[in-house]
Amino acid sequence: MNIRKLSGFFIALVLIVSFVGVNVASNKYHKRWDLTKTKRFTLSQKTKEILAGLKEPVKITAFIADGSNTGSDIKNLLKEYSFASPEIKIYFYDPAKEPAIAKKYDVQEYNTIIVEDLKHRRTISQYNLYSPGENSYSMDFNGEQAVTRAILDLNRQNQAHIYFLKGHGEASIISDLDSFNSYLQGEGYVTDQLELSVKGKIPDDADLIVAAGPQRDLVLTERDMLENYIKKGGKLLIFLGPTDSSAPMAEWKNLLDSIGLKVHDDVVTDPQRSFYSDPLTPVPMVENHDVTQSLLDKKLTVVFPFSRSLEPIAKLPDNLQVRSLLITSNDAFGETDLTKNSVSKDNKDIKGPLHLAYAVSRPAEEKKQDTPLDPNTITAPDPETGDPIAVVAGNAAFLGPQTLGLAGNLDFAAGSVTWLLQSTNLLSIPAKSEEPPFVNLTANMAQAIFYSTVVGLPAIIIAAGLLVWMRRKNL
């Protein structure tokens, strides 16, 4: 064997050993570089500490669409979890290609994540992962907070229980409110349906009762149950939209009266503040309150299609206070003739501004207030919210699958639940905000780009073509 062949053999051997070594090292050690501006896929120190303390295997299954941007976000994030702990096992499926696996986990939409151990399971929906950013161009990615919280919650048994009433034509958490229900479960709440006429009582573990769009009245026994539940410290979340005029809803109104509120039999019309010029879909202004703090921080509002208005009763029950959360423009009115095919303002209608949502609480302490708080003041100072009792809104349609993601609708619903349960997110992992890059062009810059691309480049190509044609012609 000559020297040339021997050197070639050694070179090949070195390359083979190098490739094998690199593959072995890459399987044992993971090093990735997060080049995103906000370090979108870099796990926080808090998450790394939680993962380091895992004693049992955790399986994370993500249902994403192949090739989608959101799917790539989720995949890149979850890979960091598997690299950070040997106890984390990650699986990715496209529900359209693997319908049997999606059915097994009862997954009905993309960007759903299932976190489970041997005994418990938590479901994270896309509403837990993404939320509107501080401006209309940005989107907050809350993936790390949602996944890490779900891992922590696997062994916790003290989650708040939320019951959705049924039996009066309310929206169902299985079909109508499935997105909102998935969001609540992803936040760590336990949700269920409650039919008072069948159960005969309110469960002892009920931390919050939600009535979403009832179409039929309570019976007296049911109203008494709910009133006693409130007296014992229970919390209510009532979304009461327009109903058939043949259903008087007397006991619902009596229940609201017991907490200081009156609901009108109307449909709110706001020609000045409406969604895409639809006066029956008002976009109310947001009042200052703990419930709406997220809306104010993000400069968001809500979209409330087909709403009815509310107001405090003339004499509030002792030790109760009500605070307006959403208010229409002065030009709004409440159409009281629900039999008409079209709305038009007349003397029978309720004049604006109209209030679309209220928070009810007991004062934290008795205080003498020199100047009474004007509920119509949009920039009112922060009130003493005290002990929460109820949030009542004259709308239920905003919770539907087509409207929950609009503007700040989810933030309003989530803020209501958080305030009523006085729950705080103990796991503080900041959201990663992402927005497309912008270039501010001056008029001169825009003109230069136009002439260089629309006029200059074609002119150069034409001139080059003419030059080639003339040279060939002279050959």
N, C-alpha and C positions, 0 to 999 in steps of 0.2 A: 504494500500500500504506500503510494507516494505521498509526499508532504501536502500536496494540493488536496487530495482526497481526504487525508487525515484532518486537515484544517476545516474542510467542509463538514465533515462528520461532527467535529466538536462544536462548530457553529450551530448546526441543527440540534445537537443535544442541549446546548445552552438555551436555545429558543424554546425547546419543548419543556425543559425544566422551569424556565421563566413563566411560560403560559400556565403550567400546572400550579406553580406557586402563587401566581396572581389569582387563579380561580379559587384555590384553597383559602387564601387570605380574604378574598371578597365574600366567601360564604361565612367565614368566622367573624370578620370585622366589617361593619357597615359605616361608610363615611359618605355623607351626602352634603351638598352645598345648597342652601336655600338662598337663591338669588333674588327673590321677590323683595320689593321695597319694604313691606311691613312684616317680613319674616313669617309669611302666611303659613308655612308648614314646619316651623320650628316649635317643638314642644316646650312649654314653660317648665321652670324648675319644679313648680308644684305638681304638675302631672308626672314628671319623672320620679318624684318622691313617692307618689301614690303607686305608680307601676312597680317601683322597686320593692314595695311592701306587699305585693300580691303573693298569697300562699297557695292559691288554687288557680287552675287554668280558666281563662275567660275567652269565650268565642265571640268574635265580632263578625257579623254577616251584613254586607252592604249590597243593596239592590240598586244598581245604577245602569244607565244607558251607555253602552260602549261608544266611546268617541265624543261624549258630551263634555262641555266645559265644567259643569257642576260635578259630573261623575269623576272627572280628572282631579278636581279639588279634593273630593272625598277619598279617592284612592291614594293620592299622595299623602294626605294627612294620616290615614289609617296605617299605611306602611311604616310611618314613624313610630306608631305604637308597637308594632311587631318587632321593630329593630330595638326598641327601648326595653322590652321585657320578653323573656322566653315563654312566659305564661300566656301571652296574647297570641291567639291564632286568628288570622284574617282570611275571610272568604268573600269573593265578589261574584255576583250573578246579575245577569240581565233578565228581569222578570218576563220580558217578551220571549226570550229564548229558553228560559227555565221556568215555565208556568207552574209546574208541580211543586218546586221548592218555594216559589212565591206564595202559593196557596197554603203550603204547610205553615208558613209564618203569618198568614193572613195579611200579606202585603198587597196593597192596591194601587200604589203610586211609586214613581221613581224617587231616588234619593232617600230611601228609608233604610235605617240602620238598626239591626237587632244586636243587642249586647246581652249575653247570657252566661251563666255558670251552670253548675250541675243542678241547682235548685230554683233559680230565679231568672227572670227575663225582663229586659227593659226595651221599649221600642222608641226610637228617635225618628221624628218625621222631618221633612224638609223645612217645615216652619220653625223647628228648633235650630236648624242649621244656618238659615239665612234670615236677615231682617234688613229693612231700609237703613241706609246710612244717614249721615248728617246733612247730605244734600241729595238732590234728585238724581245725581249721576253716580253715587256711590252705593255699595252694598256691603253690609257687615257679614263676615263669615264667623259664625259662633260654633264651628265644628268641634274644636278642642274642648270648650267648656261643656258642650252637650255630651260628648262621649265620655269625658272624665267623670262628669257628674253621674252618668248612668252606671259606670263601673263602681263608683262609691255607693250608689243606691242599691246595688244588688243585695247587699247584706243588711240593709236597713229595713226595719219593719214598722216604722212610725210615720209613714207618709200620710198626708192629709187625704181624707176620703171626700170625694165630691159626688153627689147624687143628682142626676137629671130626672126631673119629674116626667112621668108619662101618664097617659089615660085621659088627657084633656085636649088631645090634638097637638101636643107639643112636637117640636122637631126632634127627630131620632138621632142619637149619637152613633147609630150604626150606619145610617145613610145620609141624612141631611147635615149632620154636624160631625161627620167622621174626621174631617181635617182638624177642626178645633179639638175634638176628643183626642186625636193622636198627639196634638201639641201638648195638651195637659199631661198625658201619660209620659211624654218625652221629658216634661219638666219634673217628673217624679211623683205626680199625684195619682191616686187610685180613683178611677171613675166607674160608675155603675148607674143603672136606671132604677127608679123608684116609683112604683104604682101604689099610691096611698090606699086606694080602695081594696087592694089585694093584701098588701103588707099589714094594714091596720094600725101602723105606727111609724114614727120616724126612727130609723136605726140609731142606736146609741153612739156609733162611730161616725155619724154624719157631721163633718166639719163645715160643709157648705152645700146648700141645696140650690139648684139652678132650674128655673122655669123658662124655657126658650120657646116663645111664640105660642102659648096656649090658645086654642080656638074655642074651647068650651069652658064653662064656669066650674069652679070648685063647688063641692057640697059643703054644708055648714060644718060637718065633722072634720073635713079636711082643712078648712080655714082655721078651726080651733087648734088643730094639730100644729099648723105652721105658726100661729100666734104664740102658742105655748113654747114652741121651739125657739122663737126669737127671745122670749122672756128668760129662757134658760141659757142664753148666750149664743144661740145658733145664728148663722149668717145666711142671707138670701141674696141671690143674683137673679133679677127678673128682667126679661126682655119681652115686652108686651107690645106687639105690633097691632095694626088695625085688624079688626075682626068683623065678622058678619053682623050686620045690624040686628039680626034676629036673635043673636046671642048677647044678652045684656051684660054678662060678666059681673054681676052684682057682688058676688063674694070675693072676687079678685079685687074689686074696687074697695070693698070693706077692709080687706087685708092691707091694701096700700094706705087706706085712711088711718089704720092703726099705727103706721109708721110715719104719718105726717104728709102723705102725698095724695094728689088727685090726678087721675088720668082722664084726658078728654077723648070723646068719641069723634075723632077727626082724622084727616090725612094732611100732613104738613106739606105746604107748597111754598117754595122759596125761589122766586124768579131771579133774585140778585146773587145768591150763593147756591149754585146747583151744579151737579156733575154733568159736564158736557151739555149744558143748556137744557137739561131735563128738570123742570121745576119740582117734580115729584121725588127727586133724589137730592135732597139737600146736603150741602157740605157745611155743617155748622162750625162756628168758632169754638175754640177750646178754652174752657175756664181753668183757672189755677187751682190744682188739687193734687194730692198724692196719687190718685187714680190716673190722672192725665199727665203726670210728670214726664213720662217717656215721650209722649206726643210733643210736649213743649220743648224738651231737650233736642229732639230731632226735627223740630219745626214741621210736624206732620199734623194732618187733620183726619177726619173720618168721612166715609161715604155711607149715608143712611137712606137707602131706598125705601119708600113707603113707610113713613114714620107717623107716630101720633105724639102729641105733646103732653107735657105734665106741668104741674105747678104745686107748690106747698098748699096745704089746707089753711084756712083762715086762722085757726088756733092749733098750734102744734101741741102734741102730747108732752107732758112734763118730761124734762130732762132729755129731749131729743133735739137734734139740729139737722137741717138739710142744707146741702150745698149744691149749687148748679154745676154741671160738668160740661154741657154742650148747649150752645145757644145759637139761634138763627139770626139772620139780619132783620132789620126793622121792617123790611118790605114783605116778610113772610106772613102767611096766614094759615089757619087751620080750617080746611074745608069740612063742614059738618054734615053736608048732604052726601052720604056715601052711595046713594043710588044713582047719581048722575054719571054719565059717560065721560064728561070732561069737567075740569075744575074751573071755577070763576069766583072772584071775590064778591061777596055781598054782605049785607048787614048781619046775617046770621053766623057768619064765620068768625073765628077767633083771631083777633089782631096780634100781630107780631110786635116785638120779638118773642119767639117761643122757645121754651126749654125742652130739650130732648132727652136729658139724662140727669139724674140726681144721685148724690151719695148721702146716706142717712147714717148718723152716728150718735153716740152719747158723748157729751163733752167730757174731756179728760178731767177738768176741774172747773169749778164755778169762777167766772171772771166777769168783772164789770167792764163793759165795753162802751167807751164814750161815744164813738161813732158807729152806728149800725152798718154791717157789711152789706153792700149793694150786690146782690147776686148777678146783676146784669153787667157788672164791671169786668171787662175781659182781663184787665191787668190787676185784679184784686190781689191783695197781699195773701200770703199763705195762711189759711185758717187753722184753728185748733181742730184737727180732725177727730180726735178722741178715740173712743172705742167703736169700731165699725159694726154696723148692723146690716145694711143692705146697699146695693147699687141697683137702681131701677132705670131702665132705658126704654123709650117708646119705639123700639125697633128690634126685630129679630132677624130680618133678612140679611143684615151685614155679616152674620155668622156663616152664611151659606158658602158652598165651595167656590162659587164664581166671584164672591165679593170679599171673602175673608182676607185675601191677599192685597186688596186695594188700599192704597194710602196707609193710614195708621189703624185700620180696623182691628187687626190682631193685637196691636199694642194696647188699644183701648180695652179689649176683652181680657187680655192678660193682666193689664194694670188693675182691673176691677177685682180679679181673683186674688192677685198678690196683696192688694190693700185689705180685702175682706179677711183673708187668712193671716194677715200680718206676717207673711212669709218673706224671708230675705234669702238671697243667694249667697250662702256662706263660701261657696267656691268662686273666688274672684279671679277669673281668667279673662283678660280684656279681649273683646272681639277684634278680629283682623279686618280692617277696612280696606276695600279695594275699589278703585275708580279708574276709568280709562284716562290715559294721558291726554292733556290738552295743549294746544299751541295757539297762542294769541297772535293773530295776524293783523298787522296794520293795513291800511288801505294801499299804501305803496308796495308792501310785501305781497299782498293778494294780486295786485296789478302785475307785478314782476313775474309771479308764478304763472298767471294767465298767459302773458305774452310769450314766456319762455317755453311753456308746454303746449299751448294750443296753437301758437303762431310760429315760434322759433323752431321747435323740433321738426314739424312737418316741412317747414321751409328748407331746413338743412337736408332732409331726406330727398326732397324734390330736386334741390340743387345738385346733390350727389348723383342722382339718377340722370339728370341732364348732362352732367360732365362725363359720366361713363358712356352715355349714348353718343355724344359728340366725338369722343375718342375712338369708339368703335366705327363710327361712320367714316372717319378719316383714314382708317387703316386700309 
